[in-house]
């Protein structure tokens, strides 16, 4: 889909934790400052389309605009506990 603008003021040279929580057909994104601990909700999206069962896997990525430079490391994928 179309990228959504980031409404969080990120500090140059700051360190952040990006959270992506996926449950059923809903995806929620957060970003947390590693310096202040402040967490901002980046949005939630639920696939309600009739074809949602056709897309049970895929990829994700990060995108830079206007020649920004950033580093991504230390991926941790943890299954959520079953409710």
C-alpha positions in Angstrom: 0.0 0.0 0.0 0.9 3.7 0.2 3.5 4.5 2.9 2.0 6.6 5.8 3.9 9.6 7.0 5.7 9.2 10.3 4.2 11.7 12.8 6.9 11.1 15.4 9.8 13.6 15.8 12.8 11.4 15.7 16.1 12.7 17.1 19.1 12.6 14.8 21.5 9.8 16.0 18.7 8.5 18.3 18.1 4.8 19.0 14.6 3.3 18.7 12.8 0.0 19.0 10.3 -0.7 16.3 7.5 -3.0 17.4 5.3 -4.9 15.0 2.5 -7.0 16.6 0.5 -9.3 14.3 -2.5 -11.2 15.6 -4.9 -12.9 13.2 -5.4 -10.3 10.4 -4.4 -7.2 12.4 -1.0 -5.5 12.4 0.0 -2.9 14.9 3.2 -0.8 14.8 4.9 1.1 17.6 8.2 3.0 18.0 9.9 3.4 21.4 12.8 5.8 22.1 15.6 3.8 23.7 16.7 6.9 25.5 13.4 8.1 27.0 11.2 5.0 26.9 8.4 7.0 25.2 6.3 4.8 23.0 4.3 6.2 20.0 1.6 4.3 18.2 2.3 4.2 14.5 -1.0 2.8 13.5 -3.1 -0.4 13.3 -4.4 -2.0 10.2 -6.8 -5.0 9.9 -7.3 -6.8 6.6 -11.0 -7.3 6.1 -10.9 -8.1 2.5 -12.5 -11.3 1.2 -9.0 -12.5 0.0 -7.3 -12.1 3.4 -6.8 -15.9 3.7 -4.7 -15.8 0.5 -2.0 -13.7 2.1 -0.8 -15.6 5.2 2.9 -14.8 4.8 5.0 -12.0 3.3 7.8 -9.5 3.9 8.2 -6.1 5.6 10.8 -3.4 5.1 12.1 0.0 6.0 12.1 2.9 3.5 14.1 6.1 3.5 13.0 9.3 1.9 15.1 12.3 0.9 18.4 10.4 1.3 18.1 9.7 5.0 20.6 7.2 6.4 19.7 4.7 9.1 20.9 1.4 10.5 18.6 -1.5 11.4 20.0 -4.3 13.5 19.1 -6.8 16.3 15.9 -8.4 15.0 14.0 -10.3 17.6 10.9 -12.3 16.5 8.9 -13.6 19.4 5.6 -15.5 19.2 2.8 -13.9 21.2 1.2 -16.1 23.9 -2.0 -17.8 22.9 -4.9 -16.0 24.5 
